[in-house]
Amino acid sequence: MSLKYKYLFFIGIIHLVLVVLIYQLLKDQKLIFIATEVLVMFSLFLSYLLYKAFIRPIQLMQAGSDAIADADFSVKYVKTGSKEIDKLVDIFNTMIDKLRLERTSMAEQSYFIQNLIEVTPLGIIIMDFDGNISSINPTAKSLLNIDNKSIGKNLSDYPSELVDEILKIETSSSTVITLNGIDKYKCQVNEVIHQGFQRKFILIDDLSREFLESEKEAYGRIIRMMAHEVNNSMGAINSILDSVIEFGFEDDKNLDLKESLSIAKKRNVGLGIFMANYASILRLPPPQKKKMDLVQLLKKCGQLYIPIAKENNIKITFVLPSQSITVFGDHLLLEQAISNILKNSIESIEQDGEVKLTCGQGPTHFTISDNGAGIPPEIEQQLFTPFFSTKPTGQGVGLMLIRDILDSHNTTFTLKSDEVGWTHFKVDF
């Protein structure tokens, strides 16, 4: 029974008892009986006023608690003129104002943080209490190739090299992951306590572009300095060598010395070519992109290397679609990149092998494969490192040039050997 009904029952019983007692005691004294009954009626009226005074704050508190339970912070009460009730109204209205402001502030803060997470260049993944994905921003989706239906799924449901490496990271630690010798990611795994349970979150920072820019700046300075010093020295040295070879010998005397000087000059010219190869990377022009047929470009580049391949009993096979595939790119730069890839494949085979050129869509891509020596795992991570080469006389320029050209076309590419002895250079547009 509620307090309201308890009070009414109590007042009713008391006044009923009073009426019965007055009737029994004063029924023979009519005037006193009537006066007493009037007093009883007045007592009932006062009890009703007290009932309203007592029950109003209770109703107010009940209505206020219902509004708070429903998270309705727009409800406010007006003053009644009663000192006690008005004090309660002031307290309730002040509390509602504070709750409304706090909820608005929290909503704004949550909206700001969510927008910040959405636009940050860091990949952010937040897990729920069961370790499944509860929130993931567009950067993380792009880096891990995760679709828009990932909420509630486990990260292991999207297998990739990067995901596999991330899952190996221990909580409260970070590491730099290198893939394909090109892509570098700084990944951090941490946990926070939320509602009494631990929740994991993952931060992924793509360092590839930053590393590439810092590398290019570093080796650019070295190449410019070396080229300046070498070119200045070679010009003077070659001039002296030409003069000595032409005027410094009489008749046929000292032929061995003259031949040695000629060899020295050729070596000097070779040094100039050596430096020019490095300088060509710095002089790489920005791509002038136009519509072009990728299938025809692959055919053209492959056919140019058929005579060289035949000399070493290497077969070049075209597995290309009959219809054209259009891409936006710089014809000359892409031709140079594809030619360098083909040259590397042929050199990797040396004798008796096959090179395949394939192309397709969804997404647009091409692959150049060879069954040459392959790439050991320990070398794979260094392939696109500046100046790195596995060839005894290599300068490490070819793959650097290929990387710069493909990066300038916003492509993604991989160079790997599979289990059956084939090495694939795949480029996705």
C-alpha positions in Angstrom: 0.0 0.0 0.0 1.4 3.4 -1.0 2.0 6.2 1.5 -1.0 8.2 0.1 -3.5 5.4 0.8 -2.0 4.7 4.2 -2.5 8.3 5.2 -6.1 8.4 3.9 -6.9 5.1 5.7 -5.4 6.4 9.0 -7.3 9.7 8.9 -10.6 8.0 7.9 -10.3 5.5 10.9 -9.6 8.3 13.4 -12.5 10.5 12.3 -14.9 7.5 12.1 -13.9 6.6 15.7 -14.5 10.2 16.8 -17.9 10.4 15.2 -19.0 7.1 16.9 -17.7 8.2 20.3 -19.3 11.6 20.0 -22.6 10.1 19.1 -22.5 7.7 22.0 -21.5 10.3 24.5 -23.4 13.4 23.4 -26.5 12.1 21.6 -28.7 13.5 24.3 -27.1 16.9 24.2 -28.0 18.1 20.8 -26.3 21.5 20.7 -23.0 20.2 22.0 -23.3 17.2 19.6 -23.8 19.5 16.6 -20.9 21.8 17.6 -18.7 18.7 18.0 -19.7 17.4 14.6 -18.8 20.8 13.1 -15.4 20.5 14.7 -15.0 17.0 13.3 -15.8 18.3 9.8 -13.3 21.1 10.3 -10.7 18.5 11.3 -11.5 16.5 8.1 -10.9 19.7 6.1 -7.6 20.4 7.9 -6.6 16.7 7.3 -7.3 17.2 3.6 -5.1 20.3 3.4 -2.3 18.5 5.2 -2.8 15.6 2.8 -2.3 18.0 -0.2 0.7 19.6 1.6 2.4 16.2 2.3 1.5 14.3 -0.9 2.5 17.1 -3.4 6.2 16.8 -2.7 5.9 13.1 -3.0 4.2 13.4 -6.4 6.7 15.9 -7.5 9.6 13.5 -6.5 7.8 10.6 -8.2 7.3 12.6 -11.5 10.9 13.8 -11.3 12.3 10.4 -10.8 10.3 9.0 -13.7 11.7 11.8 -16.0 15.2 11.1 -14.9 14.7 7.3 -15.4 13.5 8.1 -19.0 16.5 10.4 -19.5 14.1 13.3 -20.2 16.1 16.3 -18.9 13.7 18.8 -20.5 11.1 18.5 -17.6 11.1 21.5 -15.2 8.5 22.5 -12.6 7.1 25.9 -11.7 6.9 27.3 -8.2 3.6 26.8 -6.2 4.0 29.4 -3.5 4.6 26.8 -0.8 8.0 27.4 0.8 8.8 23.8 1.2 7.7 22.7 -2.2 9.3 25.7 -3.9 12.6 24.7 -2.3 12.2 21.2 -3.6 11.3 22.6 -7.1 14.5 24.8 -7.1 16.7 21.8 -6.2 15.1 19.6 -8.9 15.3 22.3 -11.6 19.0 23.0 -10.8 19.8 19.3 -10.9 18.0 18.8 -14.2 19.9 21.8 -15.7 23.2 20.3 -14.6 22.3 16.9 -15.9 21.2 18.3 -19.3 24.4 20.4 -19.6 26.5 17.4 -18.7 24.7 15.1 -21.2 25.0 17.8 -23.9 28.7 18.2 -23.1 29.3 14.4 -23.2 27.4 14.1 -26.5 29.4 16.9 -28.0 32.7 15.4 -26.7 31.7 12.0 -28.0 30.8 13.5 -31.4 34.1 15.4 -31.6 36.1 12.3 -30.6 34.3 10.1 -33.1 34.9 12.7 -35.9 38.5 13.0 -34.9 38.9 9.2 -35.1 37.2 9.1 -38.5 39.6 11.7 -40.1 42.8 10.9 -38.3 45.6 9.4 -40.5 46.2 6.8 -37.8 44.3 3.5 -38.2 42.3 2.9 -35.0 40.5 -0.3 -34.1 38.6 -0.6 -30.8 37.6 -4.0 -29.5 34.6 -4.9 -27.4 34.7 -6.9 -24.2 34.8 -10.2 -26.2 37.7 -9.0 -28.3 35.6 -8.4 -31.5 35.7 -5.2 -33.5 33.3 -2.6 -32.0 34.7 0.5 -33.9 37.1 0.9 -36.8 38.0 4.1 -38.7 38.3 4.4 -42.5 42.1 4.5 -42.3 42.3 1.1 -40.6 39.8 -0.3 -43.1 41.9 0.8 -46.0 45.2 -0.4 -44.5 43.8 -3.8 -43.6 41.4 -4.1 -46.5 38.4 -4.6 -44.2 34.8 -4.1 -45.4 32.0 -2.1 -43.8 30.4 -5.2 -42.2 33.3 -5.7 -39.7 31.5 -4.7 -36.5 31.1 -7.6 -34.2 33.7 -9.7 -36.1 37.1 -10.8 -35.0 40.2 -9.2 -36.6 41.4 -12.7 -37.5 38.4 -13.0 -39.9 40.3 -10.7 -42.3 43.6 -12.5 -42.8 46.5 -10.6 -44.3 50.2 -10.3 -43.7 49.7 -7.1 -41.7 46.8 -8.5 -39.6 48.9 -11.7 -38.9 51.8 -9.5 -37.6 49.5 -7.3 -35.6 47.9 -10.3 -33.9 51.4 -11.3 -32.7 52.0 -8.0 -30.9 51.7 -8.3 -27.1 49.4 -6.0 -25.2 51.0 -2.7 -24.0 53.7 -2.8 -26.6 54.5 -1.4 -30.0 56.6 -2.5 -33.0 57.5 -1.5 -36.5 56.3 -4.0 -39.1 57.9 -4.1 -42.6 56.2 -5.8 -45.5 57.5 -6.4 -49.0 60.6 -4.3 -48.2 58.5 -1.2 -48.9 55.6 -0.8 -46.5 56.4 0.1 -42.9 53.8 0.3 -40.1 54.2 1.3 -36.5 51.6 -0.7 -34.6 50.7 -0.3 -31.0 48.3 -2.5 -28.9 46.9 -1.3 -25.5 44.1 -2.0 -23.1 41.8 0.3 -21.1 39.4 -0.5 -18.3 35.8 0.3 -19.4 32.8 -0.5 -17.1 35.0 -2.8 -15.1 36.2 -4.9 -18.1 39.4 -4.6 -20.2 39.0 -3.5 -23.8 41.8 -3.6 -26.3 42.5 -1.0 -28.9 45.0 -1.0 -31.8 46.8 2.0 -33.4 48.4 1.6 -36.9 50.6 4.4 -38.3 51.6 4.0 -41.9 55.2 5.1 -42.1 55.8 4.0 -45.7 55.4 7.5 -47.2 57.3 9.2 -44.4 60.2 6.7 -44.7 60.2 7.0 -48.5 60.4 10.8 -48.4 63.2 10.8 -45.8 65.1 8.1 -47.8 64.8 10.1 -51.0 66.0 13.3 -49.2 68.9 11.5 -47.7 70.2 9.7 -50.8 69.4 12.7 -52.9 71.9 14.8 -51.0 74.5 12.1 -51.2 74.0 11.7 -55.0 74.1 15.4 -55.7 77.3 15.8 -53.6 79.0 12.8 -55.3 77.9 13.8 -58.8 79.2 17.3 -58.3 82.6 16.2 -57.1 83.0 13.4 -59.6 81.9 15.4 -62.6 84.2 18.3 -61.7 87.2 15.9 -61.2 86.4 13.8 -64.4 86.3 16.9 -66.6 89.8 18.0 -65.7 91.2 14.4 -65.6 89.7 13.5 -69.0 91.1 16.7 -70.5 94.6 15.9 -69.2 94.4 12.3 -70.3 93.3 13.3 -73.9 96.3 15.8 -74.1 98.8 13.2 -72.8 97.5 10.4 -75.1 97.6 12.7 -78.2 100.8 14.8 -77.6 102.7 13.1 -74.8 104.2 10.2 -76.7 106.7 10.1 -79.5 106.3 7.6 -82.3 105.6 4.2 -81.0 107.4 4.5 -77.7 105.6 3.6 -74.4 102.7 1.9 -76.2 101.8 0.0 -73.0 101.6 3.3 -71.0 99.5 4.9 -73.8 97.1 1.9 -73.7 96.9 2.1 -69.9 96.0 5.8 -70.1 93.2 4.9 -72.7 91.9 2.3 -70.3 92.0 4.8 -67.5 89.9 7.2 -69.6 87.4 4.5 -70.4 87.2 3.7 -66.7 86.6 7.4 -66.0 83.8 7.5 -68.6 82.3 4.4 -66.9 82.4 6.2 -63.6 80.4 9.1 -65.2 77.8 6.6 -66.5 77.7 5.1 -63.0 76.9 8.4 -61.5 74.4 9.3 -64.2 72.4 6.2 -63.3 72.0 7.4 -59.8 71.3 11.0 -60.9 68.5 9.7 -63.2 66.4 8.9 -60.0 66.6 12.5 -58.9 65.7 13.8 -62.3 62.6 11.6 -62.6 59.9 13.9 -64.0 56.3 14.0 -62.6 54.0 11.7 -64.6 51.9 13.2 -67.4 48.9 10.9 -67.1 46.7 10.1 -70.0 44.4 7.3 -71.0 46.3 4.4 -72.3 45.9 0.7 -73.1 47.7 -1.4 -70.5 47.4 -4.6 -72.6 49.2 -3.0 -75.6 51.9 -1.5 -73.3 52.7 -5.0 -71.9 52.7 -6.5 -75.4 55.1 -3.8 -76.6 57.5 -4.1 -73.7 57.5 -7.9 -73.8 58.2 -8.1 -77.5 61.2 -5.8 -77.2 62.8 -8.4 -74.9 62.0 -11.5 -76.9 65.3 -11.4 -78.9 67.4 -11.0 -75.7 65.4 -13.8 -74.0 65.9 -16.2 -77.0 69.6 -15.8 -76.7 69.4 -17.4 -73.3 66.7 -19.9 -74.2 64.1 -18.0 -72.2 60.5 -18.0 -73.3 58.3 -14.9 -72.9 54.6 -15.8 -72.6 51.7 -13.4 -72.9 48.5 -14.3 -70.9 46.6 -11.1 -71.7 42.9 -10.4 -72.4 41.7 -9.8 -75.9 39.9 -6.6 -75.0 41.8 -3.4 -74.0 42.2 -2.3 -70.3 42.3 1.4 -69.9 44.5 3.1 -67.2 45.6 6.6 -66.5 49.4 6.9 -66.6 52.5 8.2 -68.2 53.3 5.9 -71.1 57.1 6.5 -71.1 57.5 6.1 -67.3 55.4 3.0 -67.1 57.2 1.6 -70.1 60.5 2.2 -68.4 59.2 0.5 -65.2 57.9 -2.6 -67.0 61.1 -2.9 -69.0 63.2 -2.8 -65.9 61.0 -5.5 -64.3 61.3 -7.7 -67.4 65.1 -7.1 -67.5 65.3 -8.2 -63.8 63.2 -11.4 -64.5 65.4 -12.4 -67.5 68.6 -11.8 -65.4 67.1 -13.8 -62.6 66.6 -16.8 -64.9 70.0 -16.5 -66.7 69.4 -19.6 -68.8 66.5 -21.9 -69.8 63.3 -20.5 -68.2 60.0 -18.7 -68.8 58.7 -15.2 -68.1 54.9 -14.6 -68.0 53.0 -11.3 -68.5 49.4 -11.4 -67.2 46.9 -8.6 -66.9 43.3 -8.3 -65.5 40.7 -6.2 -63.9 38.9 -6.0 -60.6 41.1 -4.2 -59.6 43.1 -3.4 -62.7 46.5 -5.0 -62.4 49.4 -6.7 -64.2 51.9 -9.3 -63.1 55.3 -10.3 -64.5 56.3 -13.7 -63.3 59.5 -15.8 -63.8 60.8 -19.2 -62.7 64.3 -17.9 -61.9 66.4 -18.2 -58.8 63.6 -16.7 -56.6 63.9 -14.4 -53.6 65.0 -15.7 -50.2 62.9 -14.5 -47.2 65.9 -12.7 -45.7 66.4 -10.6 -48.9 62.7 -9.9 -49.5 62.5 -7.2 -46.8 65.5 -5.3 -48.4 64.5 -5.4 -52.0 63.4 -1.8 -52.4 66.0 -0.4 -50.0 68.1 2.3 -51.6 71.3 1.0 -53.2 70.6 -2.6 -52.2 71.4 -5.2 -54.9 71.9 -8.9 -55.0 74.0 -8.6 -58.2 77.8 -8.5 -57.9 78.1 -5.4 -60.0 74.6 -4.0 -59.3 74.1 -0.4 -58.1 70.6 -0.9 -56.5 69.1 1.6 -58.9 66.7 -0.5 -60.9 64.2 -1.3 -58.1 64.5 2.2 -56.7 63.5 3.6 -60.1 60.6 1.1 -60.5 59.4 2.0 -57.0 59.5 5.7 -57.6 57.6 5.4 -61.0 54.9 3.1 -59.5 54.5 5.3 -56.4 54.0 8.3 -58.6 51.1 6.4 -60.3 49.5 5.7 -56.8 49.8 1.9 -57.4 50.4 -0.8 -54.8 52.9 -3.5 -55.7 54.5 -6.7 -54.3 57.5 -8.8 -55.3 57.5 -12.3 -53.9 58.4 -15.9 -54.6 55.9 -18.7 -54.1 56.3 -22.3 -53.0 56.5 -23.7 -56.5 59.5 -21.7 -57.7 57.9 -18.7 -59.4 58.6 -15.1 -58.5 55.7 -12.6 -59.1 56.0 -8.8 -59.5 52.3 -7.7 -59.1 51.1 -4.1 -59.6 47.6 -3.0 -58.7 46.2 0.3 -60.0 
